[in-house]
Amino acid sequence: MKKVVVANDHGAVELSKSIVEHLIARGYTVNHLGVYAADSVDYPDMAAQACGEYLAGGYEFGVVCCGTGIGISISANKIDGIRCALPQNMFAASMAKSHNNANFIAFGGRIEYQEPVLEMLDAYIDSPFEGGRHATRVNKIMSLEGGTC
């Protein structure tokens, strides 16, 4: 069965709940690491938990959410092996997978998106990685890990 790891901070409790329900309806097994209440937690901690779980193996992708999606996506991208996209529409969500082979996607619980988050999530899920010249570019992205300018 397909597995997904999901984590969020207090700024995206309701959004993550809807994402989890949507993923389950699509046939995924979801490991939702929380949080489930508005008590303040730090998004870098939630990103680290989700990414660590993903890197342990067995997951197709991960979803992380905070108030804007910005902080948690930046945090996730600091972890070796993670390519986390923060799309603002369905096209960007699709390209995150088909061109960048993103293994995480982030959303903001306090953002008023022009297109529904669940539709963006579906665009990401339903887009296969194209490989080819994009694989070369993804390899270049990954070679930047741990580097300095």
N, CA, C and O of each residue as an XYZ file, in Angstrom:
596
protein
N       0.838     -1.181      0.000
C       0.000      0.000      0.000
C       0.884      1.245      0.000
O       1.974      1.235      0.572
N       0.427      2.289     -0.625
C       1.152      3.552     -0.713
C       1.085      4.271      0.637
O       0.026      4.367      1.257
N       2.251      4.776      1.079
C       2.316      5.465      2.365
C       2.805      6.893      2.188
O       3.647      7.182      1.338
N       2.256      7.779      3.011
C       2.619      9.189      3.024
C       2.822      9.610      4.474
O       2.081      9.185      5.360
N       3.823     10.441      4.710
C       4.013     11.040      6.023
C       3.555     12.495      5.955
O       3.857     13.212      5.001
N       2.821     12.919      6.985
C       2.282     14.276      7.052
C       2.641     14.862      8.414
O       2.549     14.182      9.436
N       3.047     16.121      8.418
C       3.300     16.822      9.678
C       2.926     18.285      9.520
O       2.968     18.833      8.418
N       2.567     18.901     10.612
C       2.151     20.303     10.605
C       2.418     20.936     11.955
O       2.613     20.255     12.961
N       2.422     22.270     11.945
C       2.466     22.995     13.210
C       1.068     23.507     13.519
O       0.101     23.150     12.846
N       0.971     24.348     14.542
C      -0.316     24.869     15.000
C      -0.997     25.776     13.973
O      -2.198     26.025     14.081
N      -0.264     26.270     12.992
C      -0.850     27.150     11.988
C      -1.560     26.434     10.859
O      -2.093     27.074      9.952
N      -1.571     25.101     10.907
C      -2.187     24.346      9.801
C      -2.907     23.089     10.289
O      -2.924     22.073      9.595
N      -3.491     23.156     11.462
C      -4.179     21.990     12.038
C      -5.338     21.553     11.144
O      -5.436     20.379     10.787
N      -6.205     22.479     10.786
C      -7.377     22.117      9.977
C      -6.982     21.698      8.569
O      -7.538     20.746      8.022
N      -6.023     22.409      7.982
C      -5.576     22.061      6.635
C      -4.989     20.656      6.612
O      -5.309     19.867      5.723
N      -4.144     20.339      7.569
C      -3.530     19.006      7.569
C      -4.578     17.922      7.779
O      -4.471     16.834      7.212
N      -5.584     18.211      8.586
C      -6.664     17.238      8.778
C      -7.365     16.953      7.447
O      -7.642     15.795      7.135
N      -7.651     17.986      6.665
C      -8.312     17.775      5.373
C      -7.390     17.048      4.394
O      -7.853     16.236      3.593
N      -6.096     17.335      4.454
C      -5.134     16.650      3.599
C      -5.074     15.168      3.942
O      -5.085     14.318      3.051
N      -5.010     14.859      5.227
C      -4.977     13.450      5.661
C      -6.226     12.715      5.198
O      -6.129     11.613      4.660
N      -7.391     13.306      5.399
C      -8.644     12.676      4.968
C      -8.652     12.456      3.458
O      -9.100     11.414      2.980
N      -8.160     13.431      2.719
C      -8.115     13.333      1.255
C      -7.175     12.210      0.812
O      -7.510     11.429     -0.078
N      -6.012     12.134      1.429
C      -5.056     11.085      1.077
C      -5.612      9.701      1.384
O      -5.439      8.773      0.594
N      -6.271      9.559      2.512
C      -6.887      8.271      2.865
C      -7.947      7.907      1.834
O      -8.035      6.753      1.414
N      -8.754      8.885      1.422
C      -9.785      8.638      0.406
C      -9.164      8.225     -0.925
O      -9.793      7.513     -1.708
N      -7.951      8.662     -1.183
C      -7.230      8.280     -2.409
C      -6.526      6.935     -2.275
O      -5.899      6.470     -3.227
N      -6.621      6.310     -1.119
C      -6.062      4.977     -0.942
C      -4.699      4.926     -0.283
O      -4.050      3.880     -0.286
N      -4.258      6.027      0.276
C      -2.964      6.060      0.949
C      -3.097      5.675      2.417
O      -4.117      5.937      3.053
N      -2.062      5.057      2.935
C      -1.888      4.926      4.368
C      -1.122      6.162      4.799
O      -0.081      6.479      4.223
N      -1.624      6.862      5.803
C      -1.034      8.129      6.216
C      -0.499      8.018      7.638
O      -1.209      7.598      8.552
N       0.741      8.394      7.808
C       1.341      8.530      9.129
C       1.340     10.019      9.444
O       2.231     10.757      9.023
N       0.331     10.449     10.188
C       0.196     11.869     10.534
C       0.876     12.092     11.875
O       0.391     11.651     12.917
N       1.994     12.777     11.831
C       2.798     13.015     13.025
C       2.259     14.150     13.887
O       2.784     14.415     14.969
N       1.215     14.820     13.412
C       0.600     15.895     14.174
C       1.118     17.239     13.718
O       1.945     17.338     12.811
N       0.623     18.249     14.355
C      -0.080     18.335     15.617
C      -1.577     18.430     15.365
O      -2.031     18.672     14.247
N      -2.330     18.231     16.449
C      -3.775     18.154     16.318
C      -4.503     19.276     17.041
O      -5.733     19.317     17.035
N      -3.761     20.186     17.664
C      -4.354     21.291     18.420
C      -3.575     22.573     18.141
O      -2.490     22.544     17.561
N      -4.147     23.689     18.563
C      -3.566     24.997     18.281
C      -2.445     25.382     19.246
O      -1.973     26.519     19.211
N      -2.015     24.467     20.096
C      -0.895     24.754     20.994
C       0.359     24.956     20.159
O       0.632     24.181     19.242
N       1.113     25.985     20.471
C       2.276     26.363     19.673
C       3.351     25.275     19.662
O       3.743     24.750     20.704
N       3.811     24.957     18.459
C       4.962     24.077     18.251
C       5.838     24.733     17.189
O       5.377     25.591     16.436
N       7.082     24.330     17.136
C       8.015     24.930     16.190
C       8.048     24.139     14.883
O       8.308     22.936     14.889
N       7.785     24.815     13.766
C       7.739     24.139     12.470
C       9.041     23.455     12.089
O       8.983     22.430     11.409
N      10.236     23.956     12.486
C      11.442     23.194     12.135
C      11.451     21.800     12.773
O      11.939     20.838     12.179
N      10.908     21.706     13.982
C      10.837     20.406     14.649
C       9.913     19.446     13.899
O      10.213     18.259     13.766
N       8.791     19.969     13.412
C       7.836     19.122     12.688
C       8.417     18.698     11.337
O       8.230     17.561     10.906
N       9.120     19.614     10.674
C       9.770     19.273      9.403
C      10.813     18.188      9.623
O      10.891     17.233      8.850
N      11.613     18.330     10.674
C      12.652     17.339     10.970
C      12.047     15.967     11.247
O      12.565     14.950     10.787
N      10.960     15.944     11.993
C      10.287     14.661     12.279
C       9.800     14.002     10.997
O      10.046     12.818     10.764
N       9.111     14.775     10.169
C       8.542     14.221      8.936
C       9.636     13.749      7.989
O       9.533     12.669      7.407
N      10.671     14.547      7.835
C      11.749     14.189      6.915
C      12.521     12.978      7.420
O      12.896     12.106      6.636
N      12.758     12.921      8.718
C      13.423     11.753      9.288
C      12.626     10.485      9.074
O      13.183      9.436      8.751
N      11.333     10.582      9.254
C      10.458      9.427      9.037
C      10.489      9.008      7.571
O      10.593      7.820      7.265
N      10.399      9.971      6.675
C      10.447      9.690      5.243
C      11.760      9.010      4.863
O      11.764      8.010      4.144
N      12.858      9.553      5.344
C      14.179      9.021      4.986
C      14.429      7.640      5.577
O      15.300      6.914      5.098
N      13.685      7.270      6.601
C      13.800      5.916      7.163
C      13.267      4.871      6.176
O      13.581      3.686      6.287
N      12.464      5.320      5.217
C      12.016      4.440      4.138
C      10.556      4.050      4.197
O       9.909      4.114      5.242
N      10.054      3.641      3.030
C       8.700      3.120      2.925
C       7.634      4.125      2.540
O       6.459      3.770      2.454
N       8.016      5.367      2.307
C       7.031      6.396      1.990
C       7.163      6.834      0.535
O       8.262      6.907     -0.014
N       6.016      7.124     -0.073
C       6.011      7.645     -1.442
C       6.407      9.119     -1.466
O       7.161      9.549     -2.339
N       5.896      9.892     -0.504
C       6.221     11.309     -0.396
C       5.772     11.812      0.967
O       5.183     11.075      1.757
N       6.065     13.086      1.226
C       5.650     13.708      2.472
C       4.947     15.022      2.214
O       5.143     15.663      1.181
N       4.119     15.413      3.179
C       3.417     16.691      3.137
C       3.679     17.399      4.459
O       3.487     16.824      5.531
N       4.117     18.646      4.376
C       4.336     19.447      5.577
C       3.579     20.765      5.454
O       3.471     21.340      4.372
N       3.057     21.228      6.589
C       2.244     22.439      6.586
C       2.536     23.279      7.822
O       2.725     22.760      8.922
N       2.566     24.582      7.610
C       2.626     25.535      8.723
C       1.717     26.698      8.343
O       0.920     26.572      7.413
N       1.817     27.802      9.025
C       0.924     28.918      8.735
C       0.996     29.392      7.297
O      -0.031     29.617      6.658
N       2.215     29.543      6.787
C       2.388     29.990      5.399
C       2.929     28.899      4.487
O       2.828     29.009      3.265
N       3.492     27.863      5.055
C       4.181     26.834      4.277
C       5.637     27.193      4.033
O       6.433     26.342      3.637
N       5.986     28.443      4.265
C       7.339     28.906      3.955
C       8.358     28.343      4.942
O       9.327     27.705      4.531
N       8.153     28.565      6.213
C       9.118     28.128      7.213
C       9.334     26.632      7.228
O      10.466     26.164      7.348
N       8.254     25.877      7.107
C       8.377     24.420      7.168
C       9.019     23.876      5.891
O       9.718     22.863      5.937
N       8.788     24.539      4.746
C       9.435     24.082      3.511
C      10.925     24.413      3.526
O      11.743     23.604      3.089
N      11.281     25.589      4.024
C      12.703     25.932      4.149
C      13.382     24.931      5.080
O      14.472     24.441      4.784
N      12.740     24.631      6.196
C      13.297     23.676      7.157
C      13.488     22.308      6.524
O      14.544     21.696      6.679
N      12.484     21.823      5.816
C      12.573     20.513      5.170
C      13.719     20.489      4.164
O      14.446     19.500      4.068
N      13.879     21.568      3.424
C      14.921     21.614      2.398
C      16.335     21.684      2.964
O      17.301     21.536      2.216
N      16.475     21.904      4.252
C      17.789     21.877      4.894
C      18.261     20.449      5.159
O      19.425     20.228      5.494
N      17.367     19.492      5.011
C      17.690     18.103      5.329
C      18.134     17.373      4.068
O      17.416     17.343      3.068
N      19.329     16.783      4.125
C      19.869     16.055      2.972
C      18.868     15.015      2.479
O      18.302     14.250      3.260
N      18.668     15.007      1.170
C      17.779     14.036      0.548
C      16.364     14.533      0.322
O      15.553     13.841     -0.293
N      16.059     15.730      0.814
C      14.696     16.263      0.695
C      14.656     17.360     -0.361
O      15.513     18.242     -0.408
N      13.633     17.277     -1.205
C      13.308     18.318     -2.173
C      11.847     18.685     -1.928
O      10.937     17.993     -2.386
N      11.634     19.776     -1.202
C      10.286     20.174     -0.796
C       9.834     21.373     -1.612
O      10.495     22.411     -1.630
N       8.712     21.221     -2.281
C       8.139     22.292     -3.091
C       7.043     23.013     -2.315
O       6.345     22.413     -1.497
N       6.905     24.295     -2.581
C       5.850     25.133     -1.994
C       5.059     25.753     -3.142
O       5.270     26.918     -3.481
N       4.157     24.988     -3.739
C       3.433     25.496     -4.919
C       2.351     26.493     -4.534
O       1.803     26.456     -3.432
N       2.062     27.376     -5.465
C       0.993     28.346     -5.275
C      -0.192     28.084     -6.201
O      -1.215     28.763     -6.114
N      -0.051     27.100     -7.085
C      -1.146     26.746     -7.985
C      -0.930     25.318     -8.500
O       0.087     24.689     -8.210
N      -1.891     24.829     -9.257
C      -1.844     23.444     -9.741
C      -0.698     23.222    -10.719
O      -0.076     22.160    -10.705
N      -0.409     24.196    -11.561
C       0.688     24.051    -12.511
C       2.011     23.859    -11.767
O       2.780     22.950    -12.079
N       2.267     24.719    -10.784
C       3.509     24.601    -10.024
C       3.569     23.281     -9.267
O       4.639     22.682     -9.159
N       2.448     22.822     -8.747
C       2.415     21.537     -8.032
C       2.759     20.389     -8.972
O       3.513     19.485     -8.611
N       2.210     20.430    -10.165
C       2.503     19.405    -11.163
C       3.977     19.435    -11.563
O       4.624     18.391    -11.642
N       4.502     20.622    -11.813
C       5.904     20.753    -12.213
C       6.861     20.336    -11.094
O       7.961     19.850    -11.358
N       6.438     20.530     -9.854
C       7.278     20.118     -8.728
C       7.612     18.632     -8.814
O       8.712     18.209     -8.457
N       6.649     17.850     -9.291
C       6.885     16.410     -9.421
C       7.485     16.080    -10.773
O       8.494     15.379    -10.844
N       6.883     16.572    -11.852
C       7.307     16.130    -13.190
C       8.693     16.632    -13.577
O       9.407     15.942    -14.305
N       9.089     17.804    -13.114
C      10.402     18.335    -13.474
C      11.428     18.251    -12.349
O      12.614     18.052    -12.609
N      10.979     18.402    -11.091
C      11.914     18.451     -9.971
C      11.882     17.202     -9.092
O      12.686     17.072     -8.169
N      10.967     16.296     -9.373
C      10.816     15.066     -8.593
C      10.820     15.360     -7.092
O      11.468     14.664     -6.310
N      10.084     16.405     -6.708
C       9.980     16.771     -5.297
C       9.430     15.590     -4.505
O       8.459     14.955     -4.917
N      10.052     15.302     -3.373
C       9.566     14.206     -2.536
C       8.764     14.721     -1.345
O       8.240     13.936     -0.554
N       8.672     16.031     -1.222
C       7.810     16.668     -0.223
C       7.089     17.825     -0.875
O       7.581     18.431     -1.827
N       5.911     18.123     -0.344
C       5.149     19.278     -0.793
C       4.647     19.987      0.459
O       4.272     19.346      1.441
N       4.643     21.311      0.412
C       4.260     22.108      1.575
C       3.109     23.045      1.234
O       2.964     23.500      0.100
N       2.294     23.319      2.252
C       1.172     24.242      2.107
C       1.037     25.085      3.369
O       1.530     24.714      4.435
N       0.365     26.218      3.235
C       0.129     27.107      4.370
C      -1.317     27.098      4.807
O      -2.224     27.287      3.995
N      -1.529     26.881      6.078
C      -2.882     26.842      6.630
C      -3.537     28.209      6.731
O      -4.755     28.302      6.885
N      -2.749     29.264      6.646
C      -3.290     30.623      6.749
C      -3.265     31.358      5.415
O      -3.491     32.567      5.366
N      -2.993     30.641      4.348
C      -2.926     31.233      3.013
C      -4.265     31.053      2.300
O      -4.879     29.988      2.364
N      -4.704     32.104      1.625
C      -5.907     32.015      0.788
C      -5.445     31.769     -0.643
O      -5.127     32.703     -1.379
N      -5.414     30.500     -1.021
C      -4.951     30.104     -2.343
C      -6.026     30.389     -3.392
O      -7.220     30.342     -3.097
N      -5.592     30.683     -4.618
C      -6.524     30.884     -5.730
C      -7.112     29.563     -6.212
O      -8.216     29.522     -6.756
N      -6.353     28.476     -6.003
C      -6.822     27.132     -6.361
C      -6.802     26.282     -5.093
O      -5.923     26.457     -4.249
N      -7.747     25.374     -4.949
C      -7.834     24.592     -3.716
C      -6.594     23.730     -3.464
O      -6.039     23.131     -4.385
N      -6.179     23.681     -2.218
C      -5.009     22.897     -1.824
C      -5.149     21.440     -2.253
O      -4.191     20.851     -2.754
N      -6.320     20.857     -2.064
C      -6.477     19.446     -2.400
C      -6.336     19.198     -3.899
O      -5.888     18.127     -4.306
N      -6.708     20.161     -4.713
C      -6.503     20.042     -6.155
C      -5.030     20.192     -6.511
O      -4.534     19.527     -7.420
N      -4.337     21.061     -5.797
C      -2.890     21.177     -6.010
C      -2.196     19.890     -5.594
O      -1.286     19.423     -6.279
N      -2.620     19.316     -4.475
C      -2.057     18.055     -4.015
C      -2.291     16.956     -5.046
O      -1.385     16.174     -5.335
N      -3.492     16.890     -5.598
C      -3.782     15.896     -6.637
C      -2.916     16.106     -7.880
O      -2.441     15.143     -8.480
N      -2.714     17.365     -8.261
C      -1.866     17.659     -9.430
C      -0.457     17.138     -9.184
O       0.166     16.581    -10.087
N       0.043     17.314     -7.982
C       1.363     16.806     -7.604
C       1.382     15.275     -7.667
O       2.265     14.684     -8.289
N       0.423     14.653     -7.031
C       0.374     13.188     -6.965
C       0.256     12.574     -8.358
O       0.918     11.582     -8.661
N      -0.574     13.156     -9.188
C      -0.896     12.569    -10.494
C       0.132     12.870    -11.585
O      -0.020     12.413    -12.718
N       1.161     13.622    -11.258
C       2.185     13.964    -12.250
C       3.384     13.040    -12.100
O       4.042     13.048    -11.060
N       3.676     12.253    -13.112
C       4.873     11.399    -13.032
C       6.142     12.205    -13.287
O       6.126     13.199    -14.013
N       7.228     11.767    -12.687
C       8.518     12.398    -12.954
C       8.921     12.059    -14.384
O       8.879     10.896    -14.784
N       9.309     13.066    -15.150
C       9.624     12.880    -16.559
C      11.018     12.325    -16.815
O      11.274     11.790    -17.894
N      11.922     12.440    -15.853
C      13.279     11.936    -16.044
C      14.005     12.724    -17.123
O      13.779     13.922    -17.291
N      14.881     12.036    -17.856
C      15.616     12.674    -18.948
C      16.419     13.869    -18.480
O      17.151     13.786    -17.494
N      16.282     14.990    -19.194
C      17.040     16.186    -18.835
C      16.694     16.665    -17.435
O      17.507     17.318    -16.781
N      15.485     16.342    -16.971
C      15.083     16.741    -15.628
C      15.830     15.923    -14.572
O      16.136     16.437    -13.496
N      16.122     14.672    -14.868
C      16.900     13.842    -13.937
C      18.305     14.419    -13.779
O      18.852     14.435    -12.676
N      18.877     14.884    -14.866
C      20.194     15.516    -14.809
C      20.153     16.736    -13.892
O      21.064     16.954    -13.092
N      19.098     17.519    -14.015
C      18.965     18.727    -13.186
C      18.711     18.381    -11.725
O      19.247     19.034    -10.829
N      17.902     17.363    -11.480
C      17.658     16.931    -10.100
C      18.962     16.444     -9.481
O      19.243     16.733     -8.317
N      19.756     15.711    -10.247
C      21.061     15.270     -9.739
C      21.947     16.465     -9.393
O      22.669     16.438     -8.396
N      21.892     17.502    -10.211
C      22.663     18.710     -9.910
C      22.156     19.388     -8.636
O      22.950     19.863     -7.824
N      20.840     19.432     -8.463
C      20.271     19.986     -7.232
C      20.810     19.216     -6.027
O      21.264     19.806     -5.046
N      20.752     17.897     -6.120
C      21.152     17.080     -4.973
C      22.661     17.181     -4.714
O      23.107     16.993     -3.582
N      23.433     17.470     -5.737
C      24.875     17.598     -5.530
C      25.229     18.866     -4.755
O      26.361     19.004     -4.292
N      24.291     19.784     -4.608
C      24.528     20.996     -3.848
C      24.446     20.780     -2.331
O      24.856     21.647     -1.559
N      23.927     19.642     -1.911
C      23.771     19.391     -0.473
C      25.120     19.442      0.238
O      26.114     18.878     -0.219
N      25.115     20.127      1.355
C      26.322     20.217      2.158
C      27.400     21.110      1.579
O      28.493     21.216      2.136
N      27.096     21.752      0.462
C      28.092     22.585     -0.207
C      28.138     23.992      0.349
O      27.307     24.405      1.159
N      29.118     24.690     -0.107
C      29.240     26.109      0.236
C      29.447     26.888     -1.053
O      29.876     26.335     -2.066
N      29.144     28.149     -1.004
C      29.296     29.008     -2.180
C      30.702     29.556     -2.276
O      31.013     30.300     -3.206
